[in-house]
Amino acid sequence: MPKGKSIYAEEYPLFLALLVETRKKAGLTQVQLAAAAGISQSYVSAVERGVLRQDMLQLRTWLHVCGSNLGRFGRELERRLDRFPP
């Protein structure tokens, strides 16, 4: 990964796609996720568009609302990132 923020990394769109996919698989709209997580819909949108980043605790809450967890999400993300060198 080049120096700088991860949002500029070539791999970052894979993370965002998995985040959106996780929400949609849970059958949640951005509004529903936001309400359940205690955040705004505009925040959800900004994260999914890559405008804002989440820390691990925010990601954990997001995933739990979607019926997932950090371990499951991380394993799937690693599988998708396998074509990129660490």
Secondary structure, DSSP 4 states (H G I P E B T S, - for coil): --SS-GGGSTTHHHHHHHHHHHHHHTT--HHHHHHHHTS-HHHHHHHHHTSS---HHHHHHHHHHTT--HHHHHHHHHHHHTTS--
